[in-house]
Amino acid sequence: MKIGTIDLGERPLFLAPMEDVTNAPFRLLCKEFGADMVTTEFVSSDALIRFVGKTQAKLSIAEAERPVAIQIYGRDVDSMVEAARICEAARPDVIDLNFGCPVKKVAGKGAGSGMLRNVPLLLAITRAVVQAVKLPVTVKTRLGWDHDSRIIVELAEQLQDCGIAALAIHGRTRSQMYTGEADWSLIGRVKENPRMTIPIIGNGDITTPEKAREAFDRYGVDGVMVGRASIGAPWIFGEMKQYLREGAVTPLTVSAKMEVLRRQLRESVARLDERRGILHIRRHLAATPLFKGIPHFRETRIAMLRAETLADLYPILDRVEELLLLPTE
């Protein structure tokens, strides 16, 4: 699979852009474990062109991440074009347009998946950004606004006609948010459309190596994008890669996984500072599947998520590892 001239090989895996999740330390870990392409947290075009410091910081990428995309969102042509040019100067490999974010503060203002209610503007933004930059431009979107307006098959053709280099589709409508099951049949219909020539990347409910392979085998997508299942578990990319190659997985040991989480903590603190680095890692610690099923874990979990210093957090993680290594009956 190629995005422009970027060769991602066969059956590539993508890390989905996620706000407050896909910062540089996490992207680098996912890359090391096998993600073929990673994407930044999504960037507000309005904040970017106003030179908001926190937003500008999201443009910082490392050579080891490549290929890496910067994703932007907004609701008017001029700001999205200006933002895309600013992003291009940061030297990513791809610029991605977010027409899929369902959260109220984005979609409710007409950006993200809110664009699915104004397709002419969505297409105008896409066309203008493609013309304004020299980098490949990709789009991430959803099936439609709601069940009665699942427009993705037609929209995919229109986006391709705008000149995008690849299309990622989350198999839910905006109204579904993250509830229910992703409808991969519509993603498959887009891929089967003989008019479509650009790569199609499927997204939604890819939580296991088996589901990743099913997405390729059953629906014929060119790539698979992994989102929430990677939070607190960047090693999932390694498991998926091995399963795609060999049909089996040799999982990391508990101690190895704990060391991955500790490393992510250290690198987040080094990149941000102790307070903000710990705040960032809390979401990963809360979501990691590694801690599920530990008996009588509630008090430890609360203490872990309330810790404000490394001196407080490291002993708690050591205790969690001890609990995980206890023999099961």
N, C-alpha and C positions, 0 to 999 in steps of 0.2 A: 504494500500500500504506500502511495506517495501523497504528500500534501505539497503541491508545487514541485520543487525539486528535492524535497526532503524525503528520503527513503526510510520508511519505518519497518520494513520487512513484512513478513507474513503474520497475520493474526496479531496485530499490535494491541497493547493495552494502554489506556489513557487514564491519567488521574484527573477526575473532574474538578473544576474550580469550585471552592467552597469558602465562603466568608468566615474569617477567624479560624480557619483550619489549614488551608494550603499555603502557609508561609514558607520561606525558603528552607529552613531546616527540615520540615516535613516533606517538602518536594524532593529534596536531595535523598532522604531515606527511601522514599517510594521509588525514585530512580535507581538507587543501588539495588533494590530488591527486584527490579524488572520492569517498572513502568517505562514504556517506550516514549511517552510524551507526557509532560506535566504542564499545568496551567496555574497562573497566579490566582490569588483571591480576586474577585471581580472588583473593577475599578470604576468609580463614578466619573463619567465624563465631565459633569459640572464641577465636581471638586478638583479634578485634575487641571482643568483650564484656569481655575482660581488659585492654583499652586498651593493647595492645602497640604501641609507637611506630611501628615499621616498617609494621605493618598499617594503622594509622590514616592514615599518609601516603598510602596507596593511594586514599584517598577524595577526595584533592584533585583537583578538575577545573577546567578553564578554560571561560569562556563560549564561546570560539571552537570548542570541541569539540562543542558541542551539535548534535543530540541525542546524549547519551552515557548509557551504562548502567553501573552498578556491579554486578559479579557476585559472589555469595557462595556458599560451599559449607559444608556441615556435615552432621551425622548425627543431630540430634535437633530436635524441634519448638521447644522453648523458646529454645534458643540461636539458631536460624535466625530466629525471630520477633524476638528482641531485636536481632540483627544487622541485620535488615531495617529496623527502626525507626531505628537509628543511621545507616544508609545514607541513609534518607529525609531525615534532618536535614542531610545533606551536599548535598542538592538535585540529585541526578541527574535525568534524565528518565525512566529506567526502572530497575527492579531485576530482575536476571536471576539465576535459580537454576541452579547448576552441578550437573547430574546426568550429566555426560559425561566429566569428567577421568579418564583411565585409569591415571595413574601410581600406582605401588604405595603411596607414602606417603599418598596420598589415598584411592584406591579400596580399598586393602587394609584401611583402617580403617572402611570402610562409607560413606564420603562420595563425592562425585563420581559416577562410574559405578558405584561400589559400591552405590549406592541401587537399581540395577536388579535386585539380588537381594532387595530388600525393598520391593516396590511399594506395599504398604499404608502404610509409613512415608513413602515418597516422596510419595505423594498427600496424606498428612496434613500434611506440611511445606508442600507447595504450597498447600493449602487454607488453612492457618493464616496463611501469609505474605500471601496475597491479601487475607484479611480484616483483617490487621493494618495495612496501609499503604494510602495513597490513590493512590500512583503505579501505573502499569501494571506488572504482573509478567509476565516472560517466563521460558521454560525453555530450556536447551540440554542435549541428551541424545544418546544413541547408539541404535543399532538394538536393542540388548539386551546381556546379559552375554556370551553366546557364540553360536555358530552354531545351537545347539539351542534357544535362548530369544530369538529375535528377535521381540520383543513390541511393536515400535514402533507398529503400526497400531492395536492395541487401546489401548496406553498413551496415544497421542495423543488419543483420544477422552476418556479418563479425565482427562487433564490439562486439556483444554478444559472439561470439566465442573467442574473446580476453579476456573475463572474466569481462567485466564491469558490474556494479550492476544496472544501469538504464541509459536510453537514453532520452535526451530532444531534440526535433526537432522543429526548427523554420520553419514555412511553406512557406519560400521563398528561392530562389536561391541567391547566392552571387551577381550575376549581378543585381538582383532586388533591392539590398540594403534594404531600408525600403519603397519602392514604391509599388504601386499596392496592391492587396489583397493577404493575406496569403492563400495558397492552403492546406486546411485541409484534402482534400480527400486523399492525399498521406500519411499524418500522420495516417489517418484511415486505409489505406492499410497496413502500418507497424504493427499497432496494431492487425489487422485481420490475419496477417500471422501466421499460426499455429506453425511455428518454433520458434516464439518469445516467450520467457518466462520471460524476464526482464520487469520491469515497463517502460511504454512509457509516457513521459510528453510532452504535446503539448504546443506550444508557437506561438504567432503571432496574432495581432489584438484582443486580449482579453481586451476590453476596457470597458465593462459593466458587471454587474452581470448576465444579460441574456445570453451574449455570453459565459461566463464561464460555465453556466449550459448546453448550447448547445454543447460545446466541450465535456463534459462528456457524455451527453445523445446521441448525434448523432454519435460521432466518437469513443466512448468507451475508451478514454485515461484514464490512471491511475491517472494522475495529470495534473494540468494546471499551466503554468508559465506566470506571468504577468510582463511586462517590462515597456514600456514608459507610459502606462496609470497610473502607480503609481507615476510618477514624480510630485511632488507638490500635491500629493493626496494619502498619505499612508492609509487613511481611506477606500480606495477602497476595501481592503481586508476584512474589517468588513462588508461592503455592500455585497460583494460576499458571504461571509460565511452565512450571514443572508438569502440571497436569496436562497442559496442551501438548507438551512434547512427549510425555511418557504414559499418560493415562493413570498416574498415581502421584501421591504427594508424600514426601518425607518431611513432616512438620518440624519446625524449630523446637528445641527444648524450652521448658518453662523459663529456665534461667537465661537462655539466649533472648527470649522475648522480653523479659524484664530488663535486660541490658539495653535492648533497643529503646524501650521507654525511657530509661535513665539517660541514654545518649540524647534522645530528643529533648528531654528536659534541660540537659546541660547546654545544648546548642541553642535552644530558644532563649535561655537566660543570657548566654553570651551575645546573642544578636540583639536582644531587646534590653533587658535589665532584669534583676531578680524578681521584682514584683510583676512586671508585665509578662516575663517569660513563664512564670508559674501560672498566671491567669490564663495564658494561652494553653498550657499543657493540661489544665483541668478538664477541658472538653474531651481531650483524648483519653485521659484517665477514667472519666465518667463513662465513656462509650466503649472502651476496649472489651472485646469478648473474653479476654484472658481472665478477667475477674468474675465472670458470671458463674454462679453456682457455688461460690465459696460460702460455706455455712456460717451463720452468725456474723455476717460481714458488715452489717449496717453501721455500727459505731466506728469501725475502722474506715469505712467508706466516707463517712461524714468528716472524720478527722483528716483524711487524705485531701478532701476537696476544700477544706478550710485552711489548710497549711499555707502560710504566707512567706516562709523562708525555706531555703534549701536545708538548713539545719533541722527544721521541723519535718520536712517532707521525706528526706532520705531514710530516716529510721522507720517511717511508716511503710515505705516501699520495701525495705528489708523484711519487715514483719509480714507484709503481703506475700512476698516470695516464700517465706517459711510456711505460711498457710497453704500455698499452692503445692509445696513439695511434701506436705504431710501425706502419709499413705492413706488411701481411701479404703473404706470397708467393703 
